[in-house]
């Protein structure tokens, strides 16, 4: 028997109402207390049973990561993380600077219509080795590169001449670079105008304007340079050349 009248409970919530069941009489049983006699019991729900339990997104992500770690250990693989980006471009000079013609339009429809270029450095036991390269935005390939123990404008001119000889682009090619002094020098700019190339330069301190080339150089250092110690510059040149030719 219920201590609440049936008509006091709304019809829609009767199946969820708590029903207090009493003993056979109004007095406690032998050894029982009033609390035991008025033990609450809940009516069963009438809704359909729930479906199979689905793991949460956090549990699924944790399971995938554990599986990936296990597979890496079995195959003897190790992750290589990129080091923190450092600004090495010296744009504090009085040389003329070209406008940003490329404007981060990295998707081009034709080959040899836009190239991006940059310089990076590699440590060896003999001293620094500097690498200058040019990348075609359409194919994603390195079309020209040069390495030397100096950072003069002849380094970037050598890389440009190699790219022009092998690719032979039509006039109107956009050659994008940062504002470094080797790219702003007069001889390099003269080479661009002689071949009908349109110079373009990144904004001051904005590495995203030259993101495709920055990405390649970062990958080169992560996969090759930071994993090896080069005793001589010639050893570094040989391994970097193999990496670029197979990239």
FENURSUL-V727009 format. One line per field, one symbol per residue. phi: phi as a letter, one per 30 degrees, with the letter a starting at -180 (. if undefined). psi: psi as a letter, one per 30 degrees, with the letter a starting at -180 (. if undefined). burial: b if it has 24 or more other ideal C-beta (glycine too) atoms within 12 Angstrom, else e. A space follows every 50 residues. Layout:
BEGIN
phi=???
psi=???
burial=???
END
This chain:
BEGIN
phi=.cdcddddceddcddcddccccddbdcdddiccddddcddbcdddcdddd dddcddddddddddddddddddddcicbdccddddbdbdcccbcddcddd ddhiddcccbdhcacbbabbbbdbddkdbcbcbbbdddcicdcaaabacb bdddddddddddddddchddejddccadcdddddddddddddddciccdb bdddicdddbeddddddddedddbddcbccdbdddddddddddddcd
psi=kkfkkeffkkefgefgkkkjklafagllljglleeeehkkkkkklgllkl akkkkleeeeeeeeeeeeeeeeeefhkkkjkklkkkkfkjgilglkklli eehgifjlfklhfkkkllklkkklffakkkkklkkkfefgljfkllklgl hlffefeeeeeeeeeefillkfkkjkaagleeffleeeeeeeeeggkjkk kllkgjfffheeeeeeeeeeeefeefflkkeleeeeeeeeeeeefg.
burial=eeeeeeeeeeeeeeeeeeeeeeeeeeeeeeeeeeeeeeeeeeeeeeeeee eeeeeeeeeeeeeeeeeeeeeeeeeeeeeeeeeeeeeebebeeeeebbeb bbeeebebeeebbbbbbbbbbbebeeeebbbbbbbbbbeebbbbbbbbee bebebbbbbbbbbbeebebeeebbbbbbbbbbbbbeebbebbeebebbbb bbeeeebebbbbbbbbbbebbeebbeeeebeebeebbebbeebbeee
END
